[in-house]
Amino acid sequence: MNKKQKRVDEINELIKLISDIGRRFFYSEKHDRIARFEIQKSGRIAFYDDYSGKKVNIYLKHREWPGFTHGGTLKNLVGNMSEYIRFGHKIDVRFLAPFGWSSERDIWGYGKDASDQLKRKAVNLNCVYDGRNKNEPD
């Protein structure tokens, strides 16, 4: 397995984790589908949205992503996931269920328990770092 495919698998594991905890972002109950990344025949990566089921062109920087059904915070996270797949730049755990500028601003609406649970599990994945393990490309 090449590095890029390994990283796609690791990110899809993170997406699965996010889809199982709290508000279950990246999971569509209506369609019983989880978002995912795939490598295309061209070698480029594609993100498939959980709700729309559409392949989203994540290479459109600073523009709308047709077919993407989540907000800006998750768009930024998907961008960070893409950076990990392409370049090995790990995702800071603070981007997962963030609490904004204060401990009372629960941006994802996960609540403290679900946020802590997600972060505890996520730091065990190779694609996430928490300040103790270095953010160095693989």
PLY file of the C-alpha trace (Angstrom):
ply
format ascii 1.0
element vertex 138
property float x
property float y
property float z
element edge 137
property int vertex1
property int vertex2
end_header
0.00 0.00 0.00
1.41 3.41 -0.93
1.64 6.35 1.49
-1.26 8.24 -0.03
-3.64 5.29 0.27
-2.46 4.69 3.85
-3.23 8.32 4.69
-6.66 8.11 3.04
-7.41 5.06 5.17
-6.26 6.89 8.33
-8.41 9.95 7.54
-11.41 7.76 6.77
-10.89 6.19 10.19
-10.98 9.68 11.73
-14.14 10.52 9.77
-15.73 7.30 11.03
-14.79 8.23 14.60
-16.34 11.70 14.21
-19.46 10.14 12.68
-19.90 7.84 15.71
-19.65 10.43 18.50
-21.71 13.43 19.59
-23.79 15.02 16.84
-22.31 12.48 14.41
-20.96 14.89 11.82
-20.06 13.26 8.49
-22.88 10.73 8.91
-26.23 10.99 7.15
-28.91 9.11 9.03
-31.33 9.69 6.15
-29.03 7.93 3.68
-27.17 5.72 6.21
-23.91 6.93 4.71
-20.58 8.18 6.04
-18.45 10.75 4.20
-15.16 9.48 2.84
-12.05 10.25 0.87
-10.95 8.21 -2.13
-8.05 8.31 -4.55
-9.22 8.80 -8.13
-7.68 7.08 -11.16
-5.91 10.38 -11.89
-4.17 10.15 -8.50
-6.05 13.14 -7.09
-8.08 12.73 -3.94
-11.82 13.22 -3.79
-14.15 13.79 -0.88
-17.61 12.26 -1.00
-20.22 14.05 1.10
-22.35 11.94 3.43
-25.65 13.71 2.82
-25.51 14.68 -0.87
-23.47 11.63 -1.89
-21.66 13.87 -4.36
-17.96 14.02 -5.09
-16.84 17.41 -3.83
-14.08 19.35 -5.55
-11.97 20.21 -2.52
-9.31 21.83 -4.70
-11.45 24.98 -5.04
-9.68 27.11 -2.42
-11.68 29.95 -0.85
-14.78 29.11 -2.90
-17.98 27.19 -2.47
-17.76 23.42 -2.71
-20.82 22.26 -4.67
-22.27 19.16 -3.00
-20.68 19.89 0.41
-23.48 20.00 2.98
-21.58 21.10 6.10
-20.52 24.51 7.40
-17.27 26.41 7.41
-15.71 24.77 10.46
-16.07 21.31 8.93
-14.95 22.64 5.53
-11.72 23.79 7.18
-11.33 20.39 8.82
-11.83 18.61 5.48
-9.18 20.95 4.04
-6.83 19.90 6.85
-7.64 16.25 6.17
-6.75 16.81 2.52
-3.42 18.38 3.56
-2.65 15.31 5.64
-3.41 12.96 2.77
-1.35 14.94 0.26
1.56 16.15 2.39
1.48 14.30 5.72
0.67 17.40 7.82
-1.10 16.02 10.87
-4.30 17.53 12.24
-4.17 19.36 15.55
-6.64 17.71 17.95
-7.90 21.18 18.89
-9.62 21.35 15.47
-11.91 18.50 16.54
-15.03 19.61 18.45
-13.37 22.97 19.19
-14.46 25.22 22.01
-13.54 28.54 20.37
-11.99 31.34 22.39
-13.42 30.18 25.68
-14.35 26.89 27.27
-18.00 27.94 27.04
-18.18 28.32 23.24
-18.92 24.82 21.99
-18.61 25.38 18.23
-19.69 21.86 17.18
-22.40 21.61 19.85
-20.88 18.34 21.06
-20.82 19.12 24.76
-17.80 18.57 26.97
-18.19 14.80 27.38
-18.52 13.98 23.67
-15.77 16.46 22.78
-13.39 14.92 25.32
-14.28 11.39 24.16
-13.61 12.28 20.52
-10.29 13.94 21.28
-9.16 11.08 23.55
-9.78 8.55 20.78
-8.51 10.75 17.92
-5.03 11.29 19.38
-4.47 7.54 19.04
-4.72 7.90 15.25
-1.56 8.65 13.31
-3.19 11.57 11.45
-3.84 13.59 14.65
-1.40 15.24 17.04
-1.96 16.86 20.41
1.23 18.80 21.05
2.97 15.84 22.68
3.58 14.07 19.42
5.15 16.22 16.72
3.33 17.47 13.66
5.88 16.08 11.25
5.00 14.52 7.90
5.23 10.74 7.74
0 1
1 2
2 3
3 4
4 5
5 6
6 7
7 8
8 9
9 10
10 11
11 12
12 13
13 14
14 15
15 16
16 17
17 18
18 19
19 20
20 21
21 22
22 23
23 24
24 25
25 26
26 27
27 28
28 29
29 30
30 31
31 32
32 33
33 34
34 35
35 36
36 37
37 38
38 39
39 40
40 41
41 42
42 43
43 44
44 45
45 46
46 47
47 48
48 49
49 50
50 51
51 52
52 53
53 54
54 55
55 56
56 57
57 58
58 59
59 60
60 61
61 62
62 63
63 64
64 65
65 66
66 67
67 68
68 69
69 70
70 71
71 72
72 73
73 74
74 75
75 76
76 77
77 78
78 79
79 80
80 81
81 82
82 83
83 84
84 85
85 86
86 87
87 88
88 89
89 90
90 91
91 92
92 93
93 94
94 95
95 96
96 97
97 98
98 99
99 100
100 101
101 102
102 103
103 104
104 105
105 106
106 107
107 108
108 109
109 110
110 111
111 112
112 113
113 114
114 115
115 116
116 117
117 118
118 119
119 120
120 121
121 122
122 123
123 124
124 125
125 126
126 127
127 128
128 129
129 130
130 131
131 132
132 133
133 134
134 135
135 136
136 137
